[in-house]
Amino acid sequence: MATTHTVRTVGSIPSKYVQRKRMRMRPTTVGCHRVALIHGDPEHKIDEFMLYSDEDEEEEDNDAEEEENSRDGGGYIALGGVPHHPSHHHHTVRRKQSFMQKYQPLSHNFADYVLTRSRGCSRHEYQSINEEFGTRHMLTTGMFRERPIPLNRINKVFCSQWLSDHQIAMGTKCNKLMVYDVNTRQMDVIPSLRSSEPHRPQEQQCGIHSIEINPSRTLLATGALNSNDIAVYRLPTLDPVCVGEKAHSDWIFDMCWLDDQFLVSGSRDTRLALWKIDDDIEMGNSSNLPNYGHIKPVKIKKCNGAEKVRAVIFNPNFVEIVALSLNAYLHVWDANRFVQKMSRKLPHAMENVCLTVKEDSSLYAIGSKSHTTLLDPRTLHYVKKVNARITGCGIRSVSFHGDILTIGTGVGAIMFYDMRAGRYMESTMNSGRAVVLKSTKGWVSADDPYHDVFHNVEYTPAIYTHCYDWSGMRLFAAGGPLPASLKGNYAALWC
């Protein structure tokens, strides 16, 4: 759960130990770069493009180095002593671990973590805590309980974000931006921002599909009253800042922040728009207070090979914008130049609607009808294809919380995949049973389309969005009916 590491000030290895491992000079690389796409030898072909990489050479060097270490007794030998016999590899590994534990003061005791934090860490001490430990413990022991949130006649919650430890912002299909207070259990509706030109009729609106907060948590971007435009609010007061308009001719499905000022939006019109939110935005002359400005995009570019851009994320490690289109393609853009670099065909062609990136930007997760595809950002190669436990459930939301991949489905079930174990998380209370949170029905309008769709079939809402709070002890999940013709909602706090 916690790690406390004290760095030695004089010497890191005792003087009676000498290093026997032969040092070899290797060329080092600074930064991370994707290898070039070269068409050539078919033996190196990976699906639709070919790569030349030096990974094979490095693996050979590692094998030779491990063989030499086994001959030297694991790389370290005591003066005047005899090294362990190298015939048993597990003995060598065990001796390495005991050496590191003995001569590197590393503690996993939570009491040491609290004691060191209480007296203040010096420059020779490092502390870290496993943020997912509490989440993992609550899931495996069945401690999460559903606390439904009534939304009256609101239609389908598409997106959500935690604003603070007690406030949750959510966007709906009926174009409402709402903030729910966990402590007081009150719901506040934030007025939508109007564009400078007349907006489309209400029946043509698709609602708010995205809520994104910039890295410094000072601005919130979401959809405006016109579903083709963006609206920016200031945090924590939610005062209106500006409306971004005249960029898209169709509904905006997703957005992502590049930094505290630049924002990228993706739309059904297959275009990406780059916005800049300045502090000196010119306010309007409207008599209604508070006033807000109107801005135009810095750049608008078409995403080649895309059909309805469905999701957009930003990878700060590679400075890349990654867009997911509904025709099962992943498109990579250079964020510095705002140009498209490549496109990648996905293995599952049906209902690719959600995309997320790991906190350290080391993995992408894409949800389709029955699978969650994990991709390596360096090569866009498939790391793993995770089958849904319910065939054809339709994966509608995915997110990473440490090494826990949370999957929201279209049948009201939330599943949890353990990245370290390589399988779905299992309960410690019921051996062999996977951890699944099953939602209640929420509210649905029982009109004629409802009876036509769910005739002799049990209704379950789709989990369109979910998000953890900063502690990982509370999970907000929301959604509504999966068919577009039905009206209803579902929202609950699992804690």
N, C-alpha and C positions, 0 to 999 in steps of 0.2 A: 504493500500500500504506500509506503514512504521509503525514501532513500536518503541517507546522510553520509556524505563523503568528506573526509578530512584529508587535505593534501599535505604531505610531509614537506617541511621547510628545508631540511638538510638530508639529501640522499633519498632516492625512491626505492633502492634495492640495497639490502644489507651487504657489507663489504666482503663477507665470506662467500658470496655468490658472484660468479662471473658469467658473462653471457657467452655462450658457445655458438650461437646461431650465426652463420655466415651472412654478412650484410651485402646486399646486392643493390646496385644503383638501378633505379627504374625511372623511365620518363614519367613525370607527373603532369597532370592536367589541371588547369585552374578553371573552376566553374563547370557547368554542365552544358553540353551541346548535343543536340540530336544528330546522329550519324546521317550522312548524305544518302539519298536514295539512288542506287546505281543498278541499272539493268545489266545483268551479266549471267554468271554461273547459276543454273537452275537449282543447284544443291543448296544455295543460300536463300532460296525464295521463301518468303513468308506471306502466304495468301496472295495479296495483290501488288506487293512491292518487294524489292530486294534490298538487302542491306549488306554492307561490309563493316565488320566490327572487329575489335581487338580483344573481345572477351575470351575467345578460345585460347589465345596465347597467354592471357593472364591466368586462365584456369590451369594450363600446363605448368606455369611457374609456381602456382600455389601447390600443385601436387608434388613437384620436386622439392619444394620447401618443407612440406609436411613429412616427406620421406627422410630428409636430412634431420629434421627435429626429432623424429623417432629414433634415429641412430644416436643422437646426442642426448637422449633422455629427456626430450621435451624442450630443449633450447637452453636449459640452465643446469649446471652441475656443481655440486659442493666440492670445494678444494679438499683433497685428501679422501674423498668419498668415492663410492661406486654408483654410477647411474642405474636407474631401473632398467630391467630387461625390456627391450623394445618390442618383443613379440606380442605382447598384449596391449593393444591400442587403448582400451578403456582404462588401464592403469595410468597411462600417460596423461589422458584427459583429466582423470581424477587428481593427479599430482599437480597439474596446472591450476586447477580450481583451488586446491588447498593452499598453493603458493600465493595466489592472488588474494585469497581471503586472509592469509596470515600477514602479508606485508603491504597490503593496500587497505587502510582502515575504512571499510565500507559497511554500513549498518542498514538493515532493513527493518529495524525495530521502530515502531511508531513513537514509543516513549523517548527514544533518542532524538527523533525529529522534533517533538514538542519541546524537549529540553533545550536543544540547540536554537530553536526559533525564539524561545523565551529570553535567552541571554543575548541574542543577536548574532548573526553569522559574521565571521571575520572573512578576510579576503582569502583565507586558506580553507574555507569550508563551503561546501555546495549542498543544497537541499533540493529535493524534488518530491512530488507526490503524484501518485497514480490517480488521475481524475476519474477514470472509469471504474475504480475499485468499488465504490458505493453502488454504481449502476449495476455492475455485474453481480454483486452480492444480493441486491434487491430482486433482480430478475431470477436468479437461480433458486432463491428461497421463497419465491412467490409473494413478495411483500407489496408489489404494486397493486393498488386498488383504484377502480374507476370512479371518478367524481364527475358526473355529467354536468355540462354547462348549458342552461336553457337559452335558446336563440330565437324563440318565438317563430315568426314566419320568414326568417332570413333564408335565402336560397344558396346553399352550397358554399362552404368555406374552401378557397383555393390555396391560400398562402398564409403564413404566420411567422412571427418573430417575437422573441422575448425582448422587451424594451428595458426592463429592470428585473429585480428579484420578485416583483409582485405585479407587473404589467405585461400583458400579451397583446400585440397588435395582430389583427387578422383582416384579410380582404375577401370579399364575397362575390358571387356571380351577379348579384343584384347591385353591384357597383358601390358597396358600402365599405368604408374603412372604419373599423371599430377597435376599441381598446378595452380589454377586460381586466379588472382589478381582482387579483386572487384573494386579497385580504377582505375587501368589502363586498366582493361578488357583485359588483356593479359593472354595467356595460355602457360605455360612452361612444357615440357616433361622431367621427371627425368629418366635417364638411368636405366634400370633394371640390377640387379646384377646376374652374372653368377655363377653357381656352379663349383666345382672343376672337376666334371665329365661332359661329354657331356649331354646336356639337351635333352628332348624329342623333336620330330618334332613339328612344330608350329600347325599342324592340331589337335594335341592331347592336346593342352593347353586349360584350362578352364578360364584363366584370373585371375585377382586379386579380391578376394571376401572379403577381410578384410583389414582394416587400423586401427591400434590401437596405442594410445599414452600412455606412462607410466605415473604414477601419478605426477612425477616432471616435466613432459613435456620436457624431454631432449632426449628421444629416440622415434622413430617411427618404428613400425613393420608392415610389409606387405608381400605380396607374391614376390618371386624372379622370374627370367626369367623362371626357371623350376617351374611349378605350384605345385610340391610336396615339395618345399623348402620354407624357410622364408628368408626375407631380412630385415635388421635393418639399419636405417639411424639416423644420429645425428641431433637434432633440435637446433637452427632454421635454420642451414645452409644446411641441408639435405645431408651432407657428408656421404658416405657409411661407415658402421662400420663392418658388417660381414654378412655372409650367413650361415643359419642353414640348414644342409643337412643330408641325410642318416637316416631319421626318418620315413618317410611316403612313401608308395608305390602307393598312389593315390592322387588326388587333395586335397589341403588344403582349407577348407571352412570358418574357423573362428579361431580367436585367442583372448586371453585375458591376460592382465598383472596381476600378483599377487602382485608385488611391482616394484621397479625401476630396478630390475635385472632379476627376474624370469618371464618367459613367457610360456604360455600353448597354444598349437595348436591342433586343431581337424580336422580330415580328413575323406574322403570317405572310407578309409580302416578300419574304426571303431576303430582307435587308437588315443590316446591322447599322446602328447610328451611334456616333460618338458625341457625348455631351460634356460641356465644361460648366461647372457651377461655381461662379465667382462670388466673392463677398460683396462686391459693388454692383449687384444686379439692379437695373433700373426698375423701380416700382411703378405700378400702374396708377392711373388717375381716378380710379373708381372711388365712389363715396363710401362703399362698404369697407369696413375695417375688420381685420387688418388687410392691408394691400399686399400684393405679390406681383412679381414680374413675369415676363414671357421671354423665353430664349429659343434660339434656333440651334440645330446641331452643328458641331464643328465639321463633321464629315458623315456622309451616307454612302454605303457601299453594298452592292449586291453580293450575297453569299453564293458563289458558283456551285452548282450541283445540289443545292438545297431545295427542299420543298417544305415550306412552312417551318421556320426556325422555332423550335419548341423549348429549348433550354440553352442558357448561356452561363459559363463560369469563367473565372480568371485564375491562371496558374502563375503565382509570383516567382516561382523558382526558375521557370523558363521564359517568363514575361510573355505569356501566350494567352490569347482568348480562345476558348473552345466552345463551339456551338453544336448543338444536336438538332438535326432536322427530322421531320416525320417520315421521310423516305429511307430511314435507317442509315444515315451517314453522319460521321463526326468530322467537323471542319475546324482546322487549326489556323489561327490568325496571329500574326506578329503584332503585339500590343504597341510597340514603339512606333512602327510605321503604319499600323492599321491596314495591313494588306494580308490577303489570304495566302497561306503557305501550302497547305495540303488538305486532302479529304481522305477519309478512311471508311470503307464499307463495314458495317457491323454484321455480326453473324446471325442475328435474329431480326427479321424484317418487320415484325408486327408490333405496333403500339410502343415504339420507343419514345417515351414522353417525359422521362425524368433523368437528370444527370447531376452528380455531385462529385466533389473532390475531397480527398483526405486532408486533415488539418495540416500535415507537413507537405502537402502537394505531391505525394509519392504514389498516388493511385486514383484512378477514375472509376466510378461505378455508374452503370447505365441500366435502367429498368425497362424491361419489355413485357410482353404478355405473360410469359412463364419463366423468364430467366433474369438474373442480374449478372451483367457482364462486367468483369474487372479488367481494366486496361492499364498497362505501364505507360506513364506519360512520356518516357524517353523514346520509346519505339512505337507506341500505340499497338503493341502486341498483346494478345489476350493472355492475361495471367490466369484467370479462372472463370468458368461459367457456372454460376450458382443456380441450380434448379430450384424453383419455388416448390414448397412442400404441397401446395395446392395447385394442380395443373390448370392452366388457363385463368388464374385468379386476376391477372392484370396488375402489374406493379405500378403504383401511382406516385410513390414518394420514397426516396432513399436518402440516407444521411449517415455520416461517420461520426462516432463518438469514441475516440481512441481506436482500439482494435475491435470495436463492436459496430457492425453494419446493421442499421435498423431499416426494415423494409415494410412500408405500408402498402397494403393490397386493396384491390377493388371489391373484396368480399368481407370487409370489416375486421380483418386479422392483421396484427402487427407482429412480424417475425424478427428474430435477432440472430445474425450470423457471426460466429466467433472467428475472426481473422487469424488468430494465433493457432487455434485448434484445427482450422480448416473444415468446420462443420457448424451446423446450427447449434445454438446454445442449449444445453440440456439442464433440466431441473435437478437439484440435489435432493429435493424432497421426494420426487417420483423418478426413480432411476430409469434412464432410457427415454424419458418423455421430453420432447422439445419445449422450449419456453415460447409461448404464444399468448399475446394479449388479445382477447376477443371483445369487440365493442358491442354496445347495445344498439338498438335501432335508431335512436334519436327521433327526429320528426320527419315525416314524409307526407305529402299531400295525396290522399287516397282518392284520386280522380280516375277517370276512365283509362288514361294511359298507364296508370299504376296497375290496375287490374289486368290490363292486356299484357304487361311485361312480366309481372310476378303472379301469374295465374298458377296456383298450386305449387309455388316456389317461395321459400322463405326469403324475406327481404333483409339485406344487410347493406350498410352504407360503405362507400369507398373512402379510404383514408387518403385524401388528396395532399395533406400536409401534416407534418409533425416536427417538433423541435424540443430539445432539452434545454433546461435552464443551466446557469453557470456551474451548479454543483453536480448535475447529472442525476439528482434525486427526484426530479419532477419531469414528466414528459407530457407535453401538450399535443393532442392529436385531434384533427378535425377533417370534415369532408361533407359528404352527402350522397345522394343517389348517383349511381354510375351512368345510367341512360340520360342523354341530354334532354329528353322530353319531360323528365320527372323533376318535381320541385320538392326540396327538403333540405335538411341540414343535420349535422352531427358535430358535437364538440365536447371534449372531456379532458380532464386533467388527471393523469395517472401519477399517483404518489403514495 
